[in-house]
Amino acid sequence: MLLVVLICTALSAAMAQTSTVTSPSPSAPAAQAQKTADPVATATPVTDDWNGYTRHIFQFEGRTCYIVDPKRNATANPWLWRARFWGHRPEVDLALLAQGYHLVYMDVSEMLGNEEAVNHWNDFYKLLTTTYHLNRKAEMEGMSRGGLYVYAWAHQNPDKVAAIYADAPVCDIKSLLALRNGQPDPARWKMAVDAYGFHDLNDALAYRGSPIDNLAPLAKAGVPLLHVVGDADTVVPVEENTRVLEQRYKALGGSIQVIVKHGVGHVHGLDDPMPIIEFLVAHRPRA
């Protein structure tokens, strides 16, 4: 298929480079070393079968990446960018593949949408749109902590986003910390410190880089949002996350739809996923 040819082309270009892409480090992200040339895949890709579709698996900037081919490409090469939890509740992913979308993923696990993660995604986006010729606008899918990733990247790239589907998403770092009696959950605190370098709790509480804080560029660009939530979610409480984001986005003139599952906790997807599928297809880039 087209992507197989393009991957081989990318690998040939990589072999011709005089410098190589190295794995990222906290002090010097690899993304910062690639500003003068188009990024290329640097490891031999392999393919496998993913739910009846061909999946390409390769390393890029030290991160594992997937590109899943549709059986036949839709007009304008639309694609869905899954942020986290690959393979969980894949109904929407499979439905869009059947409609000619590509499905892509770059593993930046537990970076929580920090600057390093965004830099990696910036370069991955460039690879997808130049080497693989996918549409310049992505539709984004963020589940749970994946909400931090899609909104962090979309905030810096609003002109490159056609729509966002967020499912029980974390929209505020303060909620992620799960404060009890003024103290964060130890495991979540470690995750946040590792990702953002917070020195203490006051540093985290003063942070203004959460999705709820960075909505203006998306509203200005007219990016439509769809959130699917359960009103009994105690892991990512709706009132601390989606409701705050919804109120702020509407106040900025943005378009957001929220589907509420009554009596449901931190459970993703819908028994009938058609409202999600129809939302994404309706906002598919056409050119």
C-alpha positions in Angstrom: 0.0 0.0 0.0 1.0 3.6 -0.3 2.2 3.8 3.3 4.5 0.9 2.8 6.2 2.6 -0.1 6.4 5.9 1.9 7.9 4.2 4.9 10.6 2.7 2.8 11.3 6.1 1.2 11.6 7.6 4.7 14.0 4.9 5.8 16.1 5.5 2.7 16.2 9.1 3.5 17.2 8.4 7.0 20.2 6.2 5.9 21.4 9.1 3.8 21.4 11.6 6.7 24.8 12.4 8.1 23.3 12.9 11.6 21.0 10.5 13.5 18.0 11.1 15.7 18.8 10.2 19.3 16.4 9.2 22.1 15.1 12.1 24.2 16.6 13.2 27.5 15.0 15.4 30.1 17.6 18.1 29.6 17.8 18.0 25.8 14.6 16.7 24.0 15.4 15.1 20.6 12.8 17.3 19.1 14.9 20.4 19.7 17.7 18.9 17.5 15.5 18.6 14.4 14.5 22.1 13.3 16.2 22.3 9.9 15.1 19.2 8.2 11.9 17.2 7.8 11.8 14.4 10.3 12.2 10.8 9.2 11.5 7.4 10.7 14.8 5.9 11.9 14.1 2.3 12.6 13.0 -0.5 10.3 9.2 -0.7 10.5 7.3 -3.9 10.9 3.7 -4.6 10.1 1.0 -6.7 11.8 -2.7 -7.3 11.7 -4.7 -5.0 14.0 -8.4 -5.9 14.0 -8.2 -6.8 10.3 -6.2 -3.7 9.3 -2.5 -3.4 8.5 -0.6 -1.6 11.3 2.9 -0.2 10.8 5.0 -0.1 13.9 8.2 1.9 14.0 10.4 4.0 16.3 10.7 7.7 15.9 12.7 10.0 18.2 13.0 7.0 20.5 9.2 6.6 20.8 7.0 3.7 19.5 4.6 4.8 16.8 1.7 3.2 15.0 0.0 4.0 11.7 -3.0 1.8 10.8 -4.1 1.8 7.1 -7.7 1.8 6.0 -8.7 -0.6 3.3 -9.2 2.4 1.0 -8.2 6.0 1.7 -11.0 8.5 2.0 -10.8 11.7 0.0 -8.4 14.2 1.6 -6.7 11.5 3.7 -8.4 12.2 7.1 -7.0 10.7 10.2 -7.7 10.1 13.9 -4.9 10.7 16.4 -5.3 8.6 19.6 -3.4 10.1 22.5 -3.3 7.3 25.1 -4.5 3.8 26.0 -4.1 2.3 22.6 -6.7 -0.4 21.8 -9.0 0.5 24.7 -12.7 0.8 23.5 -11.7 0.8 19.8 -15.2 0.9 18.4 -14.8 4.5 17.1 -11.3 3.8 15.8 -12.5 0.8 13.8 -15.6 2.7 12.5 -13.4 5.5 11.1 -10.9 3.0 9.6 -13.9 1.5 7.8 -14.7 5.0 6.4 -11.2 5.5 5.1 -9.5 7.2 7.9 -5.9 6.4 9.0 -5.4 5.8 12.8 -2.2 7.0 14.4 -0.4 6.9 17.7 2.9 8.0 19.2 3.6 6.7 22.7 4.6 9.6 25.0 3.2 7.9 28.0 3.1 9.7 31.3 4.5 12.9 30.0 1.0 14.3 30.6 1.2 16.6 27.6 4.2 18.5 28.9 6.5 20.5 26.6 8.6 17.4 25.7 5.5 15.5 24.7 4.3 18.4 22.5 7.7 18.7 20.8 7.6 15.0 20.0 4.1 15.3 18.6 5.0 18.4 16.6 7.7 16.4 14.8 5.4 13.3 14.4 2.7 15.6 12.9 5.3 16.9 10.4 6.3 13.3 9.5 2.6 12.3 9.0 1.7 15.3 6.9 4.9 15.5 4.7 6.2 11.9 4.3 2.8 10.2 4.6 0.7 13.0 3.1 -2.1 12.8 5.7 -4.4 15.7 5.9 -3.0 18.9 7.5 -5.8 18.8 10.1 -6.1 16.0 12.6 -9.1 14.8 14.5 -8.0 14.0 18.1 -9.1 11.4 20.6 -8.2 11.7 24.3 -9.3 9.3 27.0 -8.8 10.0 30.7 -5.2 11.4 31.0 -5.2 11.5 27.2 -7.2 14.7 27.5 -4.1 16.5 28.8 -2.2 15.5 25.7 -4.7 16.4 23.0 -5.5 19.8 24.6 -1.8 20.6 25.1 -1.0 19.9 21.5 -4.2 21.5 20.2 -3.5 24.7 22.2 -0.2 25.2 20.4 -1.6 24.0 17.0 -5.2 25.1 16.8 -5.0 25.6 13.0 -4.0 21.9 12.6 -7.0 20.5 14.5 -10.4 19.7 12.9 -12.1 18.4 16.0 -11.5 16.9 19.5 -13.3 13.9 21.0 -12.4 13.7 24.7 -13.7 10.8 26.8 -13.8 11.2 30.7 -10.8 13.5 30.1 -8.6 15.1 32.7 -8.9 18.9 32.1 -7.2 20.2 35.1 -3.9 19.1 36.7 -5.3 20.0 40.2 -8.0 17.4 39.7 -5.5 14.8 38.6 -3.7 15.2 41.9 -6.8 13.9 43.8 -6.3 16.1 46.8 -7.6 14.8 50.1 -7.2 17.0 53.2 -4.9 19.2 51.2 -2.6 16.4 50.2 -2.2 14.8 46.8 -2.5 11.1 46.1 1.2 9.9 46.3 1.2 8.0 43.0 -0.4 10.8 41.1 1.8 13.4 42.7 4.9 11.4 41.5 3.5 11.3 38.0 2.9 15.0 38.0 6.3 15.8 39.4 8.0 13.6 36.8 6.1 15.2 34.0 6.1 18.8 35.0 9.0 19.2 37.5 6.8 20.7 40.2 8.9 21.6 43.3 6.0 21.5 45.8 2.3 21.5 46.0 2.0 25.2 45.8 3.9 25.1 42.5 1.4 22.6 41.1 -1.6 24.6 42.4 -0.3 27.7 40.6 0.1 25.9 37.3 -1.8 27.4 34.5 -1.1 25.1 31.7 -4.1 22.8 32.0 -6.7 22.4 29.3 -9.2 24.6 31.1 -6.6 27.4 31.1 -5.7 27.3 27.4 -9.0 27.3 25.4 -8.9 30.7 23.7 -6.9 29.7 20.7 -9.2 26.7 20.0 -12.3 28.9 20.4 -10.8 31.5 18.0 -10.0 28.8 15.5 -13.5 27.3 15.7 -12.5 23.9 16.8 -15.6 21.8 17.8 -15.3 19.7 21.0 -17.2 16.6 22.1 -16.9 15.2 25.6 -18.3 11.9 26.8 -18.5 11.6 30.6 -20.1 9.6 33.4 -21.8 11.7 36.1 -20.7 9.2 38.8 -17.0 9.4 37.8 -14.9 9.7 41.0 -11.6 9.1 39.2 -11.9 12.2 37.0 -14.9 14.1 38.5 -17.0 15.8 35.8 -17.5 19.0 37.9 -13.7 19.5 38.3 -12.9 18.8 34.7 -15.4 18.8 31.8 -18.0 21.1 33.4 -15.3 23.8 34.0 -14.0 23.4 30.5 -17.5 23.5 29.0 -18.4 26.7 30.8 -15.2 28.4 29.8 -15.3 27.3 26.2 -18.8 28.5 25.8 -17.9 31.8 27.4 -15.2 32.2 24.7 -17.8 31.5 22.0 -16.6 27.9 21.4 -18.7 25.0 20.3 -18.8 22.0 22.7 -21.2 19.1 23.1 -21.2 17.0 26.3 -22.8 13.6 26.4 -23.5 12.5 30.0 -23.9 8.9 31.0 -26.1 8.9 34.1 -25.0 6.7 37.0 -21.8 5.7 35.2 -18.3 6.1 36.6 -14.9 6.2 34.9 -16.0 4.1 32.0 -15.1 5.1 28.4 -17.1 5.0 25.2 -20.8 4.5 24.5 -22.9 1.4 24.1 -23.9 2.9 20.8 -20.9 4.8 19.6 -22.7 6.4 16.6 -23.0 9.9 18.2 -19.2 10.0 18.5 -18.7 8.6 15.0 -21.2 11.0 13.5 -19.5 14.0 15.3 -16.1 13.1 13.9 -17.3 12.4 10.4 -19.3 15.6 10.3 -16.1 17.6 11.1 -13.8 15.6 8.8 -11.6 17.8 6.8 -12.6 17.8 3.1 -9.6 19.3 1.5 
